[in-house]
Amino acid sequence: MSTVVLTTVGTSLLFNARREGLVEDHQILAYLKQDPKKASAETNSLSRILQKGDEVVLLHSDTFEGANAANLLKLFYEEQGVPCGRVRIPGLAYEAQGFVDFGLKNFVRTLAGEIRKAAKGQKDVIINATGGFKAEISYATVLGLVFKVPVCYIHEQFREIAILPPTPIGWDSSLFVLYGDFFDWLSEGEGGVRPKSEVQPRAALLPEEAQVLLEEFELDGKPYVGLSPLGEAYFEAFRGELEQAQTIPIYLAPKARRTWEGLEPATKERYRKLLERLRLPNRATSSELKSGGGDALGFPKGHTDERVFYAEKDGALYVFALTHHGPEYERMCQEGFYWRDYSPQDFTLLDE
C-alpha cells in the first residue's frame, strides 16, 4: 500500500538560498537539487521518510513566499518522479488575528480533509510536520493523535527524524453525539461561525468540556463564536469517524420502519444523522438503559429531541423504535424491547 506524506511547508528553502546569494527561481531550484538535505527542512525530512511509490502533498501558507517555496519543492519532486501536489491554506498568513481566527482553522480542516481523502483511496498517511509556523506543527500533531496517523519531524538538536507513532489511546467523541444538534447548527453557519448573541443561550446549556471547544472573536467589528482550532481538530476527527463507520448495517423493526416511512423530509434527515452517529464505536457510552430493562438501549442520552431504541448483534445494529424525547420515550424505557418478541425476518435493511 502506498503512503501519502502530508507535509507542512515553510520558507527555509528561500531563506537558505538567499544566504548563498540566490534569489531567482532557477537558481534556487538548482541549489535544491545540489544538496536536498541541506537546502530545506522539508527535503531534509522527506529524504528520510519517502519510500518508493509514495506521494507528497505540500500544505503551504497563504503568502507569496509560502506558495513560491511549495511550487519549487513540487517541481523538484516531480523531476524526481515523485507524485506531488500542493494545497494553499486560506488565511494562513502573518496577520495575527486572521491567522488565529481563520488560518489555523482552515489548516486543521484542510489537513483533516487530506487525511480522509487518502483513507478513501486506501492509502496510508504520514504527517511530516517539519516546516511552517510553529502553531501548524502543534495542530498537525494533535490531528495525528486523534486520526491515529504517525507524525514526523526533524529533531532540532540532533537533526534526526523523530516519529510520533499512532497513539493507542482513544479519544471520546461522545460530546459531538450528545450535543450534535448544537455542533451541527454551529457548523452550518456561514464560515462555521454565528453571532455571539445567537450562540450564547445555546452554549449555556453545554457542559464545560464542550464549551472549551468554542472561541469568541470579532468579524467586521462584531462578536462571533465558532469552534477554536482545537475544537476544529476534534470535530474533524469526529467527521472522520462518521465516514469510516457508515459501513455498519442498520436494520429496522416493523414499528421503526413504519415511523421512518411516515416522516417528513426534514425530520427524516435529522433521524438519518442520528442513525449515522449510532454507528460510531462509542455508542454504548452515549446510550442508556432505564428500569424496564430489556435488550435494547436508548440512544442518545442527553439534550437531543430525536431518540432511537437499538441493540447490537453479529456486527449489525437493529433499531426497534424511532421516537422523541418525552412521555413516549419514557414509556418505552420502562417497558423495554426484547429479542424474544421478534424473528430475524421482521427486520429490514435501512436503505433497501
N, C-alpha and C positions, 0 to 999 in steps of 0.2 A: 504494500500500500504506500502510495506517495505521500509526502508531507508538504503542507503549506506553511511556510515560515513567515509569520506576520511580523514585520519589522518596523519599529518606530524610527523615524528619520530626523536627525538634527542637522547642524551645519558644520560639523567637524571637517568634512571634506573641503569645503570652501575656505575655512579658517586655516587648515594646514597648507593648502595650496598657496594661499596668499602670503604665508610666511616664507615661501620659496619664490615669491615674486610672480606667481602665476595667477592670472585673472581671467583670461579668455577660456571659453568652454573647451575648445580643442586642446588647450594646454593642460587644463585640469583633468580631462579625460586621459590624456597621455600619462600624466602624473599618477593617476589612479591605477592604470594598467601596469606601471613600472613596479609598484610595491603596494598591493591592495591592503595588506595588514597595517602598513604604516599610514596609508593615505586617509583612512576614515574609521570611525568607531564601528560603522555598520559593516564594512567589508572585513574588518578585523574579526568581528564576532561571527559573521556569516561564513568566513573561511573555515571556521572550526565546527560549524553546525551543518552546513549543506551536505547532502548526500546525493548520489546520482538519482535523477528522476524527481527531485524536489522542485518546488516552485516558490517564488518570493513575491510577497505583496508589501509594497512600501507605503507606509502611512505618514504623510508629511503635513506640516503646518500650513496655515492659510497666509503664507508670506511669500514674497518673491524668492528669497533665499532658500526657504524650505522647499519650494517647488523646483528651483534650479538644482539643488543638491539631489533631490529624488530623481529628477529627469536624467542627470548624469549617471547616477547609480543604475537606473533602469537600462540605459544604453550599454553600460559596462556588462551587466549580466546577460543581456540579450546577445551581445557579441560572444559571450562565453557559452551560449546555447542553453542558458537557464531561463525558463519562462518567468517573466517578471511583470507585475503590474504596479501601478501607483494610484493612491487614493488621497485626495485633498480633504482635510478636516475643516469644514467651515467654522470660522470664529476662533480657531486655534492660532492666536497671534500674540503680539507683545502688549496689546492694550489690556490693562489688568482686569477691569470689570468684565469686559466682554470675554476674556479668557476664562474667568471663573464661571460666569453665568451661562455661556453658550459653548465656548471652545471645548472645555473638558467634558461637558455632557455629550457634545457631538462626537468627541473622541471615543467615549465609552460606547455610544450607540454604534458607531462605525466599526470599532474593533469587535464588538459582540456580533454584529451582523456578518462580519467576515468569518468569525469562528463558526457560526451556524451555517453559512454558505459552504464552508469546507466540509462540515459534518454531513450535509445533504449530499455532497459529492463523494461520500465515502472516503474522505481523506483525513489523515492525521493532521494535527495542528501543533505548532510550536510558536510561542510568542518570544520574539527577540527584542527585548526592551532595553537595548543599549543606548540608542540615540534619542534625541528630542529633549523636551522640557522635563525637569525632574518630576513634576506632577504627573506627566504622561506615564513615566516609568512606574510610579506608585500605583496608579489606577490600572495599568496593564497587569501588574502583579495581582491586584485584587481580582480582576477578571479571570486571570489564570487559575486562581484558587477556586472561585465559585463555578467556573466552567470545567474544572478538573483537567486543565491542559498545562504542560510544563512551560515555565518561563525561564529564559536565558538572559544573561547579561555578562559584560566583561567586568571582572573584579578590578577596581581602580588601583589597588596596591600591588596585586600580584600579576595583573594583566592576563589572567587566565579566565576561561569561560566558566561561569557558575550557573548551575541549573537548579531551579526550584522544581522538584517533581510534583505531579498532580497530588493534591492533598487527599489523604484518606479520610479526612474529617468532613462530614456532610454539613450542609447549611440548611436552615429551616426556612422554607418558602411559605409557611402557613399564613404569615401576615397578609400576603397577596391573595390568599384564598379567603381568609376570614373577612378581610376588608376589601375584597375585589371590586365591589361597586364603587368605592371611593377612588381606588387607583385607576380603574378604567375611566371614570369620569374625568379625573385629572389629566390622564394621558391623552384624552380625546380633545382637550382644549388646544387652541392654536399654539403650535410650538411646544406642546406638552405642559403649558402653564395656564393659570387662571388668575383673575384679580383676587387680591388678598381678601377683600370683603366677601367674596363668594366662597372662598376656601375655609375661612376661619370657623364658621359654625359647623361645617362638616368635619374639619380636622379636630375640633374639640372633642369629638366622640371617639377618636382613635386612642389607643394606649400609647404610652410614652415611647415604646420601642418602634412604633410606626411613625410617630411624629418626628423623630430624629432623622428620618429619611427625607424630610421636606426642607426647603430652603426659601427664604424670602429675599427678593431683590427688586430693583427698580427698572422699569421699562418705560421710556418716554416720560420720566418723572413721576410715574405712578407705581404703587407697590403691587407686586405679583408674587405668587407662590408656585413652585414646581418641585420636582424631585432634585435633591442635591446630587452632585456627581456620584457619591457613594450609593445613594438611592437608585440612580440610573443603573449602576453596576449590578445591584441586586435584582432590579426589575428586569433587566436584560437577561440575566441568568434564569429568572423565573420564566420568561418567554421561551428561552431555550429548552427548559424542562418541559414546557407545554408542548412544544413541537415534537420532541422525542417521545412523549407519552401517548400521542394520538393513535398509535398502532394497537393499543389495548382495546379489544372489542367490548362493546356495551350492548346488553340485551334488555328489552323492556318486557315486563309482565303485562297481561291484558289491560289491567287498570291504568298502568302508566302509558301504554300505547294509546288508549282512548283519550287520555288527557293530552298527550303530545299532539295527536292529530287534530284536536279541537282548539289548539292555541292560536291566538292572533300572531302575525309575523313578528312583531316587536317583542312579545312575551316569549315566543319560541326561541328567538335569538338569545335572550337572557338565559333561558334554560340550556341552550346549546353551549354557551360559555361556561355555565356551571358544570355541565357534564364533561367538558374538556378538562376542567380543573379537577374533577373527580378522578381522572386518570393519573394524576400526579402521585409519586411514590409516598408522599407524606399524608395521604388521605385519612389514614387512621387517626392521626393526631388532630385532624380537623373535624372529626366525626364525634357523635355522642350516642349513647345507648341509655335510655331512661328506664324507669322502673318496670315497664311492661316486658322488658327482655325481648326474646325472640332472636331471629337470625340476622336481622337487618339493622344497619346503623343509619342514623340521621346525619345528613351532610348538607351544608357545613354548619358547625356551631358558630355562634357569633351574630353580628348585626347584618344578616342577609335575609331578604324577603323570600326569595325562591329557595326551596328545600327539596331534597330527594331522600328516599329510603333505598338503600342498596346493600348487597352482600357480594363478597368476592369468592370465586370458585374456579379452580383449574385455569388460572391466568386470565379469567374474564370477569367483567363486572355485570351484575344483574340488578336492575332497578325495579323495585316493587311499586313505587308510587312517586309522582311528582306533586308537590303541594306548596303551600305558602306558610310562612311563619304566622302562628296564630292558633285559634282553638282547634282547627282540623289537624294541624301538625302535632299539637299536644296530645290530642286523642290518639293519633297513630303511634305516638311514642308510648302511650300507656298500653295500647292493645298489642303492638308488635306485629312482625311478619315472620312466617315460618315456612321453611322449605317443604314441610310435610303437606302444605296446602297447595302445592304446585307440582306440575310434572315438567320435565325438560322442554317438551314441545310447546308449552304455554308461552315461552319467551321467544321474542323475535328480535333480530338484529336492528339496532337503532336506525341505520341509514339504508335499510333494504327497501 
